[in-house]
Amino acid sequence: MSLFRSISNLLFVPDHICLFCRENLADHSNYICNSCWNLLEVTNREIDLNLRSVDRVYYSLFYNRFIREKIHSFKFQDKPYLYKPFGEILVETVRVMAIDGKVDAIAFVPTHRRKKALRGYNQSQLLASYIADKSNLSLLDKHLVKVKRTMDQNKLSKIEREKNLQNAFQIMNHKDIKDKEILLVDDIITTGTTMEECGKVLLEGGAKSVVGLALTSSMKI
């Protein structure tokens, strides 16, 4: 995949089309046409994962076939511009659940630098940046880093996931995290293992608390 092509896709997508289906929009305020919007099942709910390091976890959408395909395109088919409609959906969850009044800053689940170089972007970073901009919250973009290459989590059991992520994350610039209530953003949450490990590292780095936010949850509830 070409990094330059990814950047081009990110920057030069017209605003007058639905970014999911490419049809023209009458109103392009949220980048989603009515037909695609009707395929989304908005939840805006909290999910109980009983995590030790994350106080609460929220997600925006039910994990149906449409959203599964669009997230796959976002992550693996060179469509980083989908951060815009997905970002709008997450911003609405932040508003509806009054999350912005409960946090001081936004972080995101990082990818290893080699994986980011191959893909050209980190989808969770794009989402977090969009939310930070729309919510007037500071973005912690050089603070939570992934220092160990790991296997893809979706191929592992829960126990294997936990072992896979041990010592995978580190904190930089501790002073920006100290005593902060942090919103941790990811695209999808299943068992919560990734958020748990990131939350643990943030707390060890001085954060006061961590709240999770994802587009959707593939956990069966």
C-alpha positions as CSV (number, residue, x, y, z in Angstrom):
1,M,0.0,0.0,0.0
2,S,1.2,3.5,-0.8
3,L,1.5,5.9,2.0
4,F,1.1,8.8,-0.5
5,R,-2.1,7.2,-1.8
6,S,-3.5,6.9,1.7
7,I,-2.7,10.6,2.5
8,S,-4.4,11.6,-0.8
9,N,-7.5,9.5,0.1
10,L,-7.5,11.2,3.5
11,L,-7.3,14.8,2.3
12,F,-9.1,14.9,-1.1
13,V,-12.4,13.3,-0.6
14,P,-15.3,15.6,-1.7
15,D,-17.7,16.7,1.1
16,H,-20.8,16.5,-1.1
17,I,-20.9,12.7,-1.2
18,C,-21.8,10.1,1.3
19,L,-18.5,8.6,2.4
20,F,-20.0,5.2,2.9
21,C,-21.7,4.7,-0.5
22,R,-20.4,7.7,-2.6
23,E,-23.9,8.9,-3.5
24,N,-24.5,12.7,-3.6
25,L,-25.7,14.3,-0.4
26,A,-28.4,16.9,0.0
27,D,-27.0,17.7,3.4
28,H,-23.4,16.8,4.0
29,S,-23.1,17.9,7.6
30,N,-22.4,14.4,8.8
31,Y,-21.0,12.7,5.6
32,I,-23.8,10.0,5.7
33,C,-26.8,9.8,3.3
34,N,-30.2,8.8,4.6
35,S,-30.0,5.3,3.0
36,C,-26.8,4.5,4.8
37,W,-28.0,6.1,8.0
38,N,-30.9,3.7,8.0
39,L,-28.5,0.8,7.9
40,L,-26.9,2.0,11.1
41,E,-28.3,0.8,14.5
42,V,-27.4,3.5,17.0
43,T,-27.0,2.3,20.6
44,N,-25.1,5.0,22.5
45,R,-24.8,2.7,25.5
46,E,-22.5,1.6,28.2
47,I,-21.2,-2.0,28.1
48,D,-20.3,-3.8,31.3
49,L,-16.9,-5.5,30.8
50,N,-15.8,-5.5,34.5
51,L,-12.4,-4.0,33.6
52,R,-10.1,-3.1,36.5
53,S,-8.3,-0.2,34.8
54,V,-11.2,1.4,32.9
55,D,-14.1,2.9,34.8
56,R,-16.7,2.7,32.0
57,V,-16.9,1.8,28.4
58,Y,-19.3,3.2,25.9
59,Y,-20.0,2.3,22.3
60,S,-22.0,4.0,19.5
61,L,-23.4,1.3,17.1
62,F,-24.7,-2.2,17.1
63,Y,-22.3,-4.6,15.3
64,N,-24.4,-5.5,12.3
65,R,-23.2,-6.6,8.8
66,F,-23.1,-3.0,7.4
67,I,-20.9,-1.6,10.2
68,R,-18.7,-4.7,10.1
69,E,-18.0,-4.2,6.4
70,K,-17.4,-0.4,6.8
71,I,-15.0,-0.8,9.7
72,H,-13.1,-3.5,7.6
73,S,-12.9,-1.0,4.8
74,F,-11.7,1.7,7.2
75,K,-8.9,-0.4,8.6
76,F,-7.8,-2.7,5.7
77,Q,-9.0,-1.3,2.4
78,D,-7.2,2.0,2.3
79,K,-10.2,4.2,3.2
80,P,-8.9,6.4,6.0
81,Y,-11.4,9.1,5.0
82,L,-14.1,7.1,6.8
83,Y,-12.9,8.7,10.0
84,K,-15.2,11.6,9.1
85,P,-18.6,9.8,9.3
86,F,-17.4,7.5,12.1
87,G,-16.1,10.6,13.9
88,E,-19.4,12.3,13.7
89,I,-21.1,9.2,15.1
90,L,-18.7,9.1,18.1
91,V,-19.0,12.9,18.7
92,E,-22.8,12.3,19.0
93,T,-22.2,9.5,21.6
94,V,-19.9,11.9,23.5
95,R,-22.7,14.4,23.6
96,V,-25.6,12.1,24.3
97,M,-23.7,10.3,27.1
98,A,-22.3,13.6,28.4
99,I,-18.8,12.1,28.3
100,D,-17.1,15.4,27.4
101,G,-18.0,16.8,30.8
102,K,-16.3,13.9,32.6
103,V,-12.9,13.8,30.9
104,D,-9.9,16.2,30.5
105,A,-8.2,14.7,27.5
106,I,-8.4,12.1,24.7
107,A,-6.0,9.2,24.0
108,F,-6.3,6.4,21.6
109,V,-5.2,2.8,21.3
110,P,-1.9,3.0,19.5
111,T,-0.5,0.7,16.8
112,H,3.1,-0.4,16.5
113,R,5.2,2.0,14.3
114,R,5.8,-0.6,11.7
115,K,2.2,-1.5,11.3
116,K,1.3,2.2,11.1
117,A,3.9,2.7,8.4
118,L,2.5,-0.2,6.4
119,R,-1.1,1.0,6.6
120,G,-0.3,4.6,6.4
121,Y,-2.4,5.6,9.4
122,N,-3.8,4.5,12.7
123,Q,-7.6,4.5,12.5
124,S,-8.1,5.0,16.2
125,Q,-5.8,8.1,16.1
126,L,-7.9,9.6,13.3
127,L,-11.1,9.0,15.3
128,A,-9.6,10.4,18.5
129,S,-8.3,13.5,16.7
130,Y,-11.7,14.2,15.2
131,I,-13.5,13.9,18.6
132,A,-10.9,16.1,20.2
133,D,-11.3,18.8,17.6
134,K,-15.1,18.8,17.8
135,S,-15.2,18.5,21.6
136,N,-12.5,21.1,22.4
137,L,-10.5,18.5,24.4
138,S,-6.8,18.1,24.2
139,L,-5.4,15.1,22.2
140,L,-2.7,13.0,23.8
141,D,-1.1,12.0,20.5
142,K,2.5,11.3,21.7
143,H,1.8,9.8,25.0
144,L,0.5,6.2,24.8
145,V,2.8,4.2,22.5
146,K,3.0,0.6,21.4
147,V,6.5,-0.7,21.8
148,K,6.0,-4.4,21.0
149,R,4.8,-6.0,17.8
150,T,1.9,-8.4,18.6
151,M,-0.4,-10.8,16.8
152,D,-3.8,-9.6,15.7
153,Q,-6.2,-9.9,18.7
154,N,-9.1,-11.2,16.7
155,K,-7.3,-14.5,16.1
156,L,-6.7,-15.2,19.8
157,S,-8.7,-16.4,22.8
158,K,-9.2,-14.2,25.8
159,I,-6.2,-15.7,27.7
160,E,-4.1,-15.5,24.6
161,R,-5.1,-11.9,24.1
162,E,-4.0,-11.0,27.6
163,K,-0.6,-12.7,27.1
164,N,-0.2,-11.1,23.7
165,L,-0.5,-7.6,25.0
166,Q,1.7,-7.9,28.1
167,N,4.3,-5.1,28.2
168,A,3.1,-3.9,24.7
169,F,2.4,-0.3,25.7
170,Q,4.4,2.5,27.4
171,I,3.8,6.1,28.4
172,M,5.7,9.1,27.3
173,N,5.4,12.7,28.5
174,H,4.0,11.7,31.9
175,K,3.4,15.3,32.9
176,D,0.6,15.7,30.4
177,I,-1.2,12.7,31.8
178,K,-0.8,13.2,35.6
179,D,-4.1,13.6,37.4
180,K,-6.1,13.7,34.1
181,E,-9.4,11.9,33.5
182,I,-8.8,10.4,30.1
183,L,-11.1,9.2,27.3
184,L,-9.5,6.2,25.5
185,V,-10.7,5.7,21.9
186,D,-10.7,2.6,19.8
187,D,-12.6,1.5,16.7
188,I,-14.1,-1.8,18.1
189,I,-14.2,-3.5,21.4
190,T,-14.7,-7.3,22.0
191,T,-13.3,-8.6,25.3
192,G,-11.9,-5.3,26.5
193,T,-8.4,-6.8,26.8
194,T,-6.7,-4.0,24.7
195,M,-8.5,-1.2,26.6
196,E,-7.7,-2.9,29.9
197,E,-4.0,-3.0,29.1
198,C,-3.9,0.6,27.8
199,G,-5.9,1.8,30.8
200,K,-3.5,0.1,33.2
201,V,-0.5,1.8,31.6
202,L,-2.3,5.2,31.6
203,L,-3.1,4.8,35.3
204,E,0.5,3.7,36.1
205,G,1.6,6.8,34.1
206,G,-0.3,9.1,36.5
207,A,-3.8,9.3,35.0
208,K,-6.6,9.8,37.5
209,S,-9.1,7.7,35.6
210,V,-9.8,6.2,32.2
211,V,-13.1,5.9,30.3
212,G,-13.4,3.9,27.1
213,L,-15.2,4.7,23.8
214,A,-15.5,2.6,20.7
215,L,-17.6,2.7,17.5
216,T,-19.0,-0.7,18.1
217,S,-18.7,-3.9,20.2
218,S,-18.5,-7.3,18.7
219,M,-19.1,-8.8,22.1
220,K,-22.3,-10.8,22.3
221,I,-24.6,-9.3,24.9
